[in-house]
Amino acid sequence: VNNTDLYAMNKFVLAKAKVFLQGAYNSSTGLMSDNLRNAPSLIPLSDPYRVAPYSTNFVHLNNPTIETIALTVLNTQANLNDNIVDWVFLELRNTTNQLIQTRSALLQRDGDIVDTDGINAVCFKDINPANYILTVRHRNHLGMGAEQTTYSKSLGLNNPALSNSFDFSSATDTEIFGLATAFTTASHPTLTSVNLLWGGNANSNSTVRFSGLQNDKDFILVTTLSNSPSLLLNNVYHQADINMNRNVRYAGLQNDKDFL
């Protein structure tokens, strides 16, 4: 049509992944809590990993467009398992472990990672179909990545079935990059056991520590709570809320120090 611009994209891949966060996981249900989503929702409507305090440790590559979501994405879903838990940060790598592109996406209670519509697989734009590995990171958990030689997946234009996705929750030690001590496991009512992203990374670095240099306990008490053990930060979206219950507290019921 005259005087009309046509935009098209003929290179992209869709990645479907499944992962559980230890801080939000409930062994009795096999689901994660969506405390941060409950009214009033604390989950940001735009990518939190692009702004302080997370932007220093979560750097986007080949992804200049800020991810945003409609407020309705955070509504209670007909299937409660699909309620949104939080944002996660994804790294797409080739089979030589070279970082190709990053994306921020959403995590549902049942572990499914979905795009900003809250439903579909995550789209990586301007990427050719090929074998890729995936890393999932979170603002106050340790990340988990696929082992590059045995757990790469062929990603293309079709929404991949779960059997052809990055299911970190049921992956074996040999399919996950690094040692088994890089993640933890929990019981599941139907799957027996599942892998979890290790919680407690309050300062969003690459370790979980209770003592020593750059430990997470001091970040909770000193940095966040101004060295006041009785102080409570209520209804906050904060990296020091490592049990993801909307509060940062050092003492009392369901405090973050005891979780750590």
HELIX and SHEET records of a PDB file:
HELIX    1   1 GLN A   22  ALA A   24  5                                   3    
HELIX    2   2 PRO A   48  ARG A   50  5                                   3    
HELIX    3   3 LEU A   71  LEU A   74  5                                   4    
HELIX    4   4 LEU A   80  ASP A   82  5                                   3    
HELIX    5   5 LEU A  162  ASN A  164  5                                   3    
HELIX    6   6 ASP A  173  GLU A  175  5                                   3    
HELIX    7   7 ALA A  180  ALA A  182  5                                   3    
HELIX    8   8 ASP A  216  ASP A  218  1                                   3    
HELIX    9   9 PHE A  219  THR A  224  3                                   6    
HELIX   10  10 ASP A  256  PHE A  259  1                                   4    
SHEET    1   A 2 PHE A  12  ALA A  15  0                                        
SHEET    2   A 2 VAL A 122  LYS A 125 -1                                        
SHEET    1   B 7 HIS A 141  GLY A 145  0                                        
SHEET    2   B 7 ALA A 130  HIS A 138 -1                                        
SHEET    3   B 7 ILE A  84  ARG A  93 -1                                        
SHEET    4   B 7 LEU A  99  GLN A 108 -1                                        
SHEET    5   B 7 ASP A 112  VAL A 114 -1                                        
SHEET    6   B 7 ALA A  17  LYS A  18 -1                                        
SHEET    7   B 7 PHE A 166  ASP A 167  1                                        
SHEET    1   C 2 TYR A  25  ASN A  26  0                                        
SHEET    2   C 2 LEU A  31  MET A  32 -1                                        
SHEET    1   D 3 HIS A 141  GLY A 145  0                                        
SHEET    2   D 3 ALA A 130  HIS A 138 -1                                        
SHEET    3   D 3 LYS A 153  LEU A 155 -1                                        
SHEET    1   E 2 THR A 184  HIS A 188  0                                        
SHEET    2   E 2 THR A 192  LEU A 196 -1                                        
SHEET    1   F 2 LEU A 232  ASN A 234  0                                        
SHEET    2   F 2 ASN A 247  ARG A 249 -1                                        
END                                                                             
